[in-house]
Amino acid sequence: LAVLVTSLTVQGAEPKTGPDTPAAEKTYPTGLWPSEPPTDCPFKASESFSGVEFSGRNANYTGADTWYPSWAADGNMYSPWTDGMVYGVKAASYGEEMTTGQAKITGDDPMKLEISEYAVYKSDASPYAGRYPCGSLVYNGVWYYGTYCLHPAGDVKRDGTSYNWPWLGPFVGFRWSTDYGKTWTQTLCTPEKPLFGESALKAEPVKIGAPHFVDFGKNMEFSPDGKAYLTAHGASVGPDGRRFAYNSWITGDEIYLIRVTPGIENMNDSSKYEFFAGEDENGTPVWSKDFSKIKPIAAWKDNMGCVTMTYNAPLKKYFMCVTDGGNTFGYFNTYILESDRMTGPWKLVTYMKRFGEQAYFANIPSKFIGTDGRKMWLSYSANFGDGVNGVKLHYKPAGSRYAMCLQEIRLRNPAEPAPQPGILDGADNVARIATVRASSAHAGSIPEGAVDGIVEGAQNDISREWVSQGESASAMIRLSWLDEQLVDRVLLFDRPNKIDQIMAGTLVFSDGTTIKTGELPDDGAKGLEVKFAPKKIQWLVFVVEKTKGTAQDIGLAEIAVFGHDARE
């Protein structure tokens, strides 16, 4: 047994992942994410929605970020991506050979999507240091792919602190494709002569730096007037007297809105655009072709950042996802606003502190909005800067990582009572904040499935349980923590079927003690509780010693470890 446990500890057997899917430490209960807006939040609370509830269903794809899916007329979604790998194809939007990626996303179930037709395209950023994807739209068979610039570098030191691309550069323009990305025509706009004439080589404020198309559904089905609308975050004052990185790829003061009739002849012609310029005395939106008259649709100094907007047709509401990226590294905050109109006024649905804990590029793909409008999927990437400036990032909620992440969410009705956490969701279940490894993992299963707070399995979702690969006795799972934990109880749930039952096992603790366990209740309907005197540990291993009959693919639906001091 000691040899087996040592082997697991040294080898650190990870879930079955490839170079595109690094293992992730999954934590955070399912259910209602607390809304904790700062006291100076300028947005009134929504009367229609009282928060966002996470179902726990999630999926993630590839090892790259910057995913903004556009739902095309052919039923597929098409998206940019960059700074990572998609099944062996690499994109990096900085350096001498800078590229941006593209991909086709097929499927109607967010849990079972297929990423294909991935490729990269070279673009020049000079005189800036980076050129990244932003607004992407596929409309009537034409793919419009926007890029914007960043400066001066991806890691800038200032007063002992690292900053990631602290200066938001201008939006360049759109390249386009009439064959879904097989071939492209590059825009005549350049970083030096961008579409809207803005510049940020000296950290000047930019208003339309990284615009994103408002998602109106399949082939812009719900555009109110046939026009394409774009939102963008920016600032109107700076850099003097402002914090460093006041207007970056993920920080800003204001949200702007522009519109254009989509067409190859219009997209790179600034004279074809109209800019939101405020409201008249009757509250009617005013649009102007004069860029200098542009006004924000929302503002919150030093608390805004990357923004996307989606029209929710069943609810006849617009939802805006905004990420405040702090100092561009470290913890990020994401909040969701709602309005009956694109121009506002906007009301707060939820303010999620440390979502991700470093989530960014959040958007709500219209393809995955449920028929009632309340169930949706939130897309984002997370935790690109773990360890920078001494900040250790955790993966909250489970399923977050550097990838295209998708989380099923539900908008809560204010009349609903606040949900009460179950025994597995409580703060005293420290398994939820553990790093999890296993001796093996079956295809579709991951060890983290055993600590996701959900007793579920292969009949519905194999990713919700840990299933070994062809193992019976000697299969094992290991939980470890960065800090010492005081614990006094473990709860073990068998796999939810009548075949793979654990008849005996051993819990091995980092303090050198072991505890023999008996038979686990079959089918996962009830857990086996193992109580013991409080002990301080940094890891534990559960080793399967005996199984029912010829059971193979043994595993656990859930393991919970309860902290003693959390209940005192």
C-alpha positions in Angstrom: 0.0 0.0 0.0 2.8 2.4 0.9 4.4 1.8 -2.5 1.2 2.4 -4.3 0.5 5.7 -2.5 4.0 6.9 -3.0 3.8 6.0 -6.7 0.6 8.1 -7.0 2.1 11.0 -5.1 5.2 11.1 -7.3 3.6 10.4 -10.6 0.7 12.7 -10.0 -1.5 10.8 -12.5 -3.6 13.5 -14.2 -7.0 13.2 -15.9 -6.8 12.0 -19.5 -5.8 15.3 -21.1 -3.7 16.3 -24.0 -1.7 19.4 -24.7 -4.9 21.4 -25.3 -6.6 20.3 -22.0 -4.3 20.9 -19.0 -5.6 19.5 -15.8 -7.5 22.0 -13.6 -8.0 22.3 -9.9 -11.8 22.6 -9.7 -13.5 24.3 -6.8 -16.6 26.3 -5.8 -20.1 25.0 -5.1 -22.9 24.9 -7.6 -25.9 27.1 -6.9 -26.4 30.8 -6.5 -23.2 32.8 -6.9 -23.2 35.6 -4.4 -23.6 39.1 -5.8 -21.2 41.5 -4.0 -21.2 44.8 -5.9 -18.9 47.6 -4.5 -20.7 50.3 -2.6 -20.1 52.8 -5.4 -21.8 50.6 -8.0 -23.9 53.0 -10.2 -26.3 50.4 -11.4 -29.6 49.8 -9.6 -30.5 46.2 -8.9 -32.6 44.4 -11.5 -36.3 44.0 -10.5 -36.6 41.1 -13.0 -33.7 38.9 -11.9 -32.2 38.3 -8.4 -29.0 36.7 -9.4 -27.3 33.9 -11.4 -27.4 30.2 -10.4 -24.9 27.7 -11.7 -26.2 24.2 -12.4 -22.8 22.7 -12.2 -22.9 21.5 -15.8 -19.9 22.8 -17.6 -17.5 22.0 -20.5 -14.3 23.3 -21.8 -12.5 23.0 -25.1 -8.9 23.5 -26.4 -6.0 25.3 -24.8 -6.6 28.8 -26.2 -8.6 31.9 -25.3 -10.5 34.8 -27.0 -13.6 32.8 -28.1 -16.5 34.9 -29.4 -18.9 32.5 -31.2 -21.1 33.9 -34.0 -24.2 31.8 -34.9 -24.3 31.6 -38.7 -27.1 30.8 -41.1 -25.7 27.3 -41.7 -26.4 26.4 -38.0 -22.8 26.3 -37.0 -20.9 28.9 -34.9 -17.6 30.4 -36.0 -15.2 32.1 -33.6 -11.8 33.7 -33.3 -9.2 32.4 -30.8 -5.6 33.0 -30.0 -2.6 32.7 -27.7 -2.6 28.9 -27.4 -3.2 25.6 -29.1 -6.1 24.1 -30.8 -5.4 20.4 -31.5 -1.7 21.1 -32.4 -2.3 24.4 -34.3 -0.8 27.4 -32.5 -1.7 31.1 -32.6 0.1 33.9 -30.8 -1.0 37.5 -31.4 2.4 39.0 -30.4 6.0 38.6 -31.5 7.6 38.5 -34.9 5.2 35.9 -36.4 1.9 37.1 -34.8 -1.2 35.3 -35.8 -4.9 35.1 -35.0 -6.9 31.9 -35.0 -10.3 30.8 -36.3 -12.5 27.8 -35.8 -15.8 26.2 -36.6 -17.9 25.1 -33.7 -20.5 22.3 -34.5 -23.2 20.9 -32.2 -26.3 21.8 -30.4 -25.3 20.5 -27.0 -22.7 22.7 -25.2 -21.4 19.6 -23.5 -20.6 17.8 -26.8 -19.3 20.4 -29.2 -16.9 19.7 -32.0 -14.1 22.2 -32.8 -12.9 21.9 -36.4 -11.5 23.8 -39.4 -9.1 25.6 -37.1 -6.4 27.7 -38.8 -4.4 30.8 -38.2 -3.9 34.1 -40.2 -0.9 36.4 -40.1 -1.3 40.1 -39.4 1.1 42.9 -38.7 0.7 45.0 -35.6 3.4 47.7 -36.1 3.9 50.2 -34.7 2.1 48.4 -31.8 3.4 45.2 -30.1 0.3 43.0 -30.3 -2.7 42.5 -32.6 -5.6 40.5 -31.2 -9.1 39.2 -32.3 -12.2 41.1 -31.2 -15.6 41.6 -33.0 -16.5 38.6 -35.1 -19.7 38.2 -37.2 -20.9 35.7 -39.8 -23.8 37.2 -41.6 -25.3 36.0 -44.9 -22.4 33.8 -45.6 -19.7 36.4 -45.0 -17.4 36.2 -42.0 -16.2 39.6 -40.7 -13.2 39.2 -38.4 -12.0 42.3 -36.4 -8.6 42.9 -34.8 -7.3 45.5 -32.4 -3.9 46.5 -31.1 -2.2 46.4 -27.7 0.9 48.1 -26.4 3.7 48.2 -25.2 4.1 44.5 -24.1 2.5 41.5 -22.5 4.5 42.0 -19.3 5.3 45.5 -18.3 6.9 46.2 -14.9 5.8 49.3 -13.0 6.8 50.0 -9.4 7.5 46.3 -8.8 4.2 45.2 -10.3 3.7 43.3 -13.5 1.0 44.5 -15.9 -0.4 42.6 -18.9 -0.8 44.8 -22.0 -1.6 48.0 -20.0 -2.5 50.2 -23.1 -5.6 49.4 -25.2 -4.7 50.3 -28.8 -7.1 51.1 -31.6 -9.5 48.9 -33.5 -7.8 48.2 -36.9 -10.7 46.9 -39.1 -12.2 43.8 -40.5 -10.8 41.2 -42.8 -13.5 39.1 -44.5 -14.2 35.7 -45.9 -17.0 34.5 -48.2 -16.2 30.8 -47.7 -16.4 30.5 -43.9 -12.7 31.1 -43.4 -11.0 29.0 -46.1 -9.7 32.2 -47.7 -9.5 35.8 -46.5 -9.3 39.3 -47.8 -7.4 41.6 -45.5 -8.7 45.0 -44.6 -6.9 48.1 -46.1 -7.0 49.7 -42.6 -3.8 49.3 -40.7 -2.7 49.8 -37.1 -1.1 53.0 -38.1 -4.2 54.1 -40.0 -7.1 52.3 -38.1 -10.8 52.5 -39.0 -11.7 55.2 -36.5 -8.4 57.0 -36.4 -7.6 56.5 -32.7 -4.1 56.0 -31.3 -2.6 54.8 -28.0 1.2 54.6 -28.5 1.5 56.9 -25.5 -1.3 55.5 -23.5 -3.9 57.9 -24.9 -7.5 57.1 -24.1 -9.3 54.9 -26.7 -13.0 54.5 -27.0 -13.5 51.9 -29.7 -10.5 49.6 -29.1 -11.9 46.1 -28.8 -15.5 46.1 -30.1 -17.7 43.1 -30.1 -20.8 42.4 -32.1 -24.1 42.4 -30.3 -25.3 38.8 -30.6 -28.8 38.9 -32.2 -29.2 35.2 -32.7 -28.8 33.0 -35.8 -27.7 35.2 -38.7 -28.7 38.3 -36.8 -32.3 37.2 -36.7 -33.4 39.6 -34.0 -31.5 42.8 -35.1 -34.2 45.5 -34.6 -33.3 47.2 -37.9 -31.1 44.9 -39.9 -28.0 46.7 -38.7 -25.0 45.2 -36.9 -24.3 46.8 -33.5 -21.0 46.7 -31.6 -20.1 47.4 -28.0 -16.7 48.5 -26.9 -15.1 49.5 -23.6 -12.8 52.5 -23.3 -12.1 55.8 -21.6 -12.4 59.5 -22.5 -9.9 60.9 -20.0 -6.2 60.0 -19.5 -3.4 59.1 -19.0 -2.4 62.1 -16.8 -3.6 61.7 -13.3 -4.8 58.1 -13.9 -3.8 54.8 -12.5 -1.4 52.8 -14.7 -3.3 50.5 -17.1 -6.4 52.7 -16.6 -7.5 51.7 -20.2 -6.3 48.3 -21.1 -7.6 45.2 -22.9 -9.5 44.4 -19.7 -9.9 47.7 -17.8 -11.7 51.0 -18.6 -14.3 53.5 -17.6 -17.1 53.5 -20.2 -19.1 51.3 -22.6 -19.8 52.6 -26.1 -22.2 51.5 -28.9 -21.9 51.8 -32.6 -23.8 50.4 -35.6 -23.4 49.7 -39.3 -25.3 48.0 -42.1 -23.3 44.8 -42.6 -21.7 44.5 -46.0 -18.3 44.1 -47.5 -18.4 47.6 -48.8 -19.4 49.1 -45.5 -17.4 47.4 -42.8 -14.1 49.2 -43.3 -15.6 52.6 -44.2 -15.9 54.8 -41.1 -18.4 57.0 -42.9 -20.9 54.1 -42.9 -21.0 54.0 -39.1 -23.2 55.7 -36.7 -22.3 56.3 -33.1 -24.5 56.5 -30.1 -24.5 60.2 -29.0 -26.8 60.2 -26.0 -30.6 60.8 -25.8 -32.9 63.7 -26.7 -35.3 65.4 -24.3 -37.8 62.6 -24.8 -35.3 59.9 -24.0 -35.0 58.8 -27.6 -31.5 57.5 -28.6 -29.5 59.9 -30.8 -27.2 58.6 -33.5 -24.5 60.6 -35.2 -22.0 60.0 -38.0 -19.6 62.3 -36.1 -17.2 60.2 -34.0 -16.5 63.2 -31.8 -20.1 63.2 -30.5 -20.0 59.6 -29.3 -21.2 59.1 -25.7 -21.2 56.0 -23.4 -24.2 53.8 -22.8 -22.8 53.0 -19.4 -20.0 54.4 -17.2 -18.2 53.4 -14.0 -14.7 54.9 -13.6 -12.0 52.3 -13.0 -14.6 49.5 -12.8 -15.3 48.6 -16.4 -13.5 46.5 -19.0 -14.0 44.0 -21.8 -17.7 43.9 -22.7 -20.1 41.8 -24.8 -23.9 42.0 -25.3 -26.5 39.4 -26.2 -30.2 39.7 -27.1 -32.3 37.2 -25.2 -35.3 36.7 -27.5 -37.6 34.8 -25.1 -37.2 37.4 -22.4 -37.0 40.4 -24.9 -34.0 41.6 -22.9 -30.4 42.6 -23.6 -27.7 41.2 -21.3 -24.3 42.8 -21.1 -21.3 40.9 -19.6 -18.5 43.2 -18.3 -15.2 42.2 -16.8 -13.2 44.5 -14.5 -9.6 43.3 -14.8 -8.2 45.1 -11.8 -4.5 45.7 -12.6 -4.6 43.3 -15.6 -3.2 40.4 -13.6 -4.6 38.8 -10.4 -8.3 38.5 -9.5 -10.9 39.7 -12.0 -14.6 40.6 -11.3 -17.4 39.8 -13.8 -20.8 41.4 -13.7 -24.0 41.0 -15.8 -26.3 43.9 -16.6 -29.8 43.8 -18.2 -31.9 46.3 -20.1 -34.9 46.5 -22.4 -32.9 48.6 -24.8 -29.3 48.4 -26.1 -28.8 52.0 -25.0 -30.0 51.4 -21.4 -30.7 52.2 -18.7 -28.8 49.2 -17.4 -29.6 47.3 -14.2 -27.4 44.9 -12.2 -28.3 41.1 -12.3 -25.2 40.0 -10.5 -21.7 41.1 -9.5 -19.4 38.1 -9.2 -16.2 38.8 -7.3 -13.2 36.8 -8.3 -15.2 34.8 -10.9 -12.8 32.3 -12.5 -10.9 33.5 -10.3 -9.5 35.4 -13.3 -12.3 35.0 -15.9 -12.3 37.2 -19.0 -13.9 37.5 -22.4 -17.3 36.6 -20.9 -20.2 36.3 -23.4 -23.6 34.6 -23.7 -23.9 32.6 -27.0 -27.4 33.1 -28.2 -27.5 29.6 -29.6 -27.6 28.1 -26.1 -30.3 30.3 -24.6 -33.2 28.0 -23.4 -36.7 28.3 -24.6 -37.7 30.1 -21.4 -34.8 32.5 -21.7 -33.7 31.9 -18.1 -31.4 29.1 -18.8 -28.3 30.2 -20.7 -24.6 29.2 -21.0 -21.8 31.6 -20.1 -18.7 31.4 -22.2 -15.3 32.7 -21.0 -11.6 31.9 -20.5 -9.8 31.9 -17.2 -6.5 32.1 -15.3 -3.9 33.0 -17.8 -1.8 34.7 -15.2 -1.5 32.2 -12.3 1.3 33.1 -9.9 2.0 36.6 -11.4 2.6 39.2 -8.7 2.4 36.4 -6.1 -1.3 35.8 -6.7 -2.2 32.1 -6.6 -5.4 31.5 -8.7 -7.9 28.8 -8.1 -10.5 27.4 -10.6 -13.8 28.8 -9.5 -16.3 27.6 -10.5 -15.4 24.0 -11.4 -14.7 23.7 -15.1 -12.8 27.0 -15.4 -9.4 27.0 -17.0 -7.4 28.5 -19.9 -9.7 27.4 -22.7 -13.2 28.1 -24.1 -15.2 27.4 -21.0 -18.9 27.0 -20.9 -21.1 27.1 -17.7 -24.8 26.5 -17.6 -26.5 29.3 -15.6 -30.0 30.2 -14.7 -31.5 33.6 -14.0 -33.2 33.6 -10.7 -36.7 35.1 -10.2 -36.8 37.6 -7.3 -39.8 35.7 -5.9 -37.8 32.5 -5.5 -36.5 31.8 -2.0 -32.7 31.8 -1.6 -31.4 28.3 -2.1 -30.0 26.5 0.9 -26.6 24.7 0.4 -26.7 21.0 0.6 -24.2 19.0 2.7 -21.8 18.8 -0.2 -22.0 22.5 -1.0 -21.2 23.7 2.5 -18.0 25.7 3.2 -16.9 22.9 5.6 -16.5 20.4 2.6 -12.8 21.2 1.9 -12.7 18.6 -0.9 -14.2 21.4 -3.0 -10.9 23.3 -2.7 -8.6 20.3 -3.2 -6.3 19.5 -6.1 -7.4 16.0 -7.3 -5.4 13.3 -8.9 -6.0 9.6 -9.6 -4.4 6.4 -10.7 -6.3 6.6 -14.0 -9.4 8.1 -15.6 -11.8 6.6 -18.1 -12.5 8.5 -21.3 -14.9 11.3 -20.5 -14.3 11.1 -16.8 -12.0 13.3 -14.7 -10.9 12.9 -11.1 -12.3 16.4 -10.3 -15.7 14.9 -11.0 -15.5 13.3 -7.6 -15.3 16.7 -5.8 -17.8 18.8 -7.8 -20.6 18.6 -5.2 -22.8 16.5 -7.4 -23.6 12.7 -7.0 -24.0 11.9 -10.6 -22.6 9.4 -13.1 -22.2 7.9 -16.5 -25.9 7.3 -17.1 -26.3 11.1 -17.4 -22.9 12.7 -17.3 -19.7 10.7 -16.8 -17.7 13.9 -16.1 -19.6 14.2 -12.8 -17.9 11.1 -11.3 -14.4 9.7 -11.2 -14.2 6.5 -13.2 -10.9 4.6 -13.4 -9.7 3.1 -16.7 -10.2 -0.7 -16.3 -9.2 -0.8 -12.7 -10.7 -2.5 -9.7 -8.7 -3.2 -6.5 -5.7 -0.8 -6.2 -7.4 2.1 -8.0 -6.9 5.3 -6.0 -7.7 8.9 -5.8 -5.7 11.6 -4.0 -6.8 15.0 -2.7 -4.2 17.6 -1.6 -4.3 21.2 -0.3 -1.9 24.1 -0.4 -2.6 24.8 3.3 -3.0 22.3 6.2 -6.6 21.3 6.9 -8.1 20.2 10.2 -10.6 17.5 9.3 -12.7 14.9 11.2 -15.0 13.2 8.6 -15.0 11.8 5.1 -18.1 10.8 3.1 -17.7 8.3 0.2 -20.3 7.9 -2.5 -20.0 4.8 -4.8 -20.6 5.0 -8.5 -24.3 5.3 -9.3 -24.7 1.9 -10.9 -25.3 -1.7 -9.7 -22.1 -3.1 -11.1 -19.0 -1.2 -9.9 -19.3 -1.4 -6.1 -16.5 -0.8 -3.7 -16.6 -3.5 -0.9 -13.6 -2.2 1.0 -10.9 0.5 1.0 -8.4 2.4 3.0 -8.0 6.1 3.7 -4.3 7.1 3.9 -3.5 10.5 5.5 -0.4 12.7 5.2 0.1 12.4 9.0 0.9 8.8 8.5 -2.4 7.3 9.8 -4.7 5.0 7.9 -8.4 4.1 8.3 -10.0 1.0 6.9 -13.5 1.6 5.3 -16.2 -0.9 4.9 -18.6 -1.5 2.0 -20.0 1.6 0.2 -23.7 1.7 -0.2 -24.4 0.5 -3.7 -25.5 2.8 -6.6 -24.4 6.0 -4.9 -27.8 6.7 -3.4 -26.2 7.2 0.1 -22.7 7.9 1.2 -20.5 6.0 3.6 -19.6 8.3 6.5 -16.1 7.7 8.1 -15.6 9.7 11.3 -12.4 10.1 13.3 -10.6 12.3 15.8 -9.7 15.7 14.3 -6.4 15.6 12.4 -4.3 18.1 10.5 -3.5 16.9 7.0 -2.3 18.3 3.6 -3.3 15.3 1.6 -5.3 12.1 1.7 -5.5 9.1 -0.6 -8.5 6.7 -0.9 -7.3 3.2 -2.1 -9.8 0.6 -3.3 -9.0 -2.8 -1.9 -12.0 -4.9 -2.8 -14.7 -4.7 -5.3 -17.9 -6.6 -6.1 -17.5 -9.6 -8.4 -15.6 -8.8 -11.6 -16.2 -5.0 -11.4 -14.0 -3.0 -13.6 -13.8 0.8 -14.1 -14.2 1.3 -10.4 -14.5 4.8 -9.0 -16.4 7.3 -6.9 -19.4 9.5 -7.6 -18.2 11.9 -4.9 -15.8 12.2 -2.0 -16.4 14.9 0.6 -13.9 15.8 3.4 -15.2 17.9 6.2 -13.2 20.5 8.1 -13.5 20.3 11.9 -12.8 24.0 12.7 -15.4 25.2 10.2 -18.2 23.9 12.4 -16.9 25.2 15.7 
